[in-house]
Amino acid sequence: MSDKKEVKIFIIEDDFIFIEILVNILESINSEFKYKNLKLLYQTFYSAKEAEFEFSQNPDIVLLDYFIMDDELRADTGTKVIKDIKEKNLNIDVIIVSGQESPVIKQQLLSDGAYAYISKDEKSLSQLKPLLIKLINERLER
């Protein structure tokens, strides 16, 4: 019997290339956590509606783009999606990963329960891996 721990991560992002960047970061973290007997399981979704059907899996962490297309190709916002996520499960940690730069929107997302906000630029993305490692370690200690 294995005591391997698992952390489930949902990526809700409509940019295929950016999904690959996020997956590469998660794979790198997965490699580092092997010695801790921990595995990151992740799923990608191209719309919030698509992810909604899978929330019964109780993800631990959601990486969420602020501007996300819904199934009818209308723009949805992270503000609405984070509220929907928090209504389903307050224990899900949401990290917004977005290119929108409004300080008012960033503050609103954090007030609505986002764990963190990371911009989609090279400098900020370099902060994502350490932030995820910190969050995963916090979750393991809970």
C-alpha positions in Angstrom: 0.0 0.0 0.0 1.4 3.4 -1.0 1.2 6.5 1.2 1.7 8.7 -1.8 -0.1 12.0 -1.4 -1.8 13.7 -4.3 -2.5 17.4 -5.0 -5.1 18.0 -7.7 -4.7 21.1 -9.8 -7.1 22.5 -12.4 -5.8 24.9 -15.1 -8.6 27.0 -16.5 -7.0 28.8 -19.5 -8.1 29.3 -23.1 -4.6 29.9 -24.5 -3.1 26.6 -25.7 0.4 27.9 -25.6 0.1 29.3 -22.1 -1.4 26.0 -20.9 1.8 24.4 -22.1 3.9 26.9 -20.0 1.8 26.1 -16.9 2.0 22.4 -17.5 5.8 22.6 -17.8 5.9 24.4 -14.5 3.8 21.7 -12.8 5.9 19.0 -14.3 9.0 20.6 -12.9 7.4 20.8 -9.5 6.3 17.2 -9.8 9.9 16.2 -10.3 11.0 18.1 -7.2 8.3 16.5 -5.0 9.0 12.9 -5.9 11.2 12.5 -2.9 8.4 13.7 -0.7 6.2 10.9 -2.0 3.9 13.6 -3.5 2.3 13.7 -7.0 0.7 16.6 -8.7 -2.3 15.6 -10.7 -3.5 18.3 -13.1 -6.3 18.7 -15.7 -6.6 21.5 -18.2 -9.9 23.2 -19.2 -10.4 25.7 -22.0 -13.5 27.3 -20.3 -14.9 27.7 -16.8 -18.1 25.9 -17.9 -16.0 22.8 -18.9 -14.2 22.8 -15.6 -17.5 23.2 -13.7 -18.5 19.7 -14.6 -15.4 18.3 -12.9 -15.4 20.2 -9.6 -16.9 17.1 -7.9 -13.2 15.9 -8.1 -12.5 18.5 -5.4 -9.3 20.1 -6.8 -6.9 21.5 -4.3 -5.7 24.4 -6.4 -7.1 26.2 -9.5 -4.9 28.2 -11.8 -7.3 30.6 -13.4 -7.0 33.1 -16.3 -8.9 36.4 -15.7 -10.4 36.6 -19.2 -11.7 33.1 -20.1 -14.0 32.2 -23.0 -17.1 30.3 -22.2 -18.6 27.6 -24.3 -20.5 30.1 -26.4 -17.2 32.0 -27.0 -18.2 34.9 -24.8 -15.7 36.3 -22.4 -16.2 35.4 -18.8 -14.2 37.0 -16.0 -12.2 35.6 -13.2 -14.3 37.7 -10.8 -17.4 35.6 -11.6 -15.5 32.3 -11.9 -13.7 32.7 -8.5 -17.1 33.4 -6.8 -18.5 30.3 -8.4 -15.5 28.2 -7.3 -15.7 29.6 -3.7 -19.4 28.7 -3.6 -18.6 25.1 -4.4 -15.7 24.8 -2.0 -14.0 27.4 0.2 -10.9 25.2 0.6 -9.9 25.4 -3.1 -7.0 27.8 -3.5 -7.3 29.9 -6.6 -4.3 31.6 -8.2 -5.1 34.1 -10.9 -2.7 34.0 -13.8 -3.6 36.8 -16.1 -2.4 39.6 -18.4 -5.0 42.2 -17.3 -3.2 44.8 -15.3 -5.9 46.8 -13.4 -4.9 47.2 -9.8 -8.7 47.6 -8.9 -9.5 44.2 -10.5 -6.4 42.6 -8.9 -7.6 43.8 -5.4 -11.1 42.7 -6.1 -9.9 39.2 -7.0 -7.9 39.0 -3.8 -10.9 40.2 -1.8 -13.0 37.6 -3.5 -10.7 34.9 -2.2 -7.9 34.5 -4.6 -4.8 33.1 -2.9 -2.5 35.2 -5.3 -2.4 37.1 -8.5 0.4 36.5 -11.0 0.8 38.5 -14.2 1.5 36.8 -17.5 4.9 38.3 -18.0 8.4 36.7 -17.7 9.3 38.3 -14.4 6.0 37.4 -12.7 5.8 33.9 -14.1 9.2 33.2 -12.5 7.4 33.7 -9.2 4.7 31.1 -10.0 6.8 28.0 -9.3 8.0 29.1 -5.8 4.5 30.3 -5.0 3.0 26.9 -6.0 5.6 25.0 -3.9 4.8 27.2 -0.9 1.1 26.7 -1.3 1.5 22.9 -1.8 3.6 22.7 1.4 1.0 24.8 3.3 -1.8 22.4 2.1 0.2 19.4 3.2 0.6 20.9 6.7 -3.1 21.6 7.1 
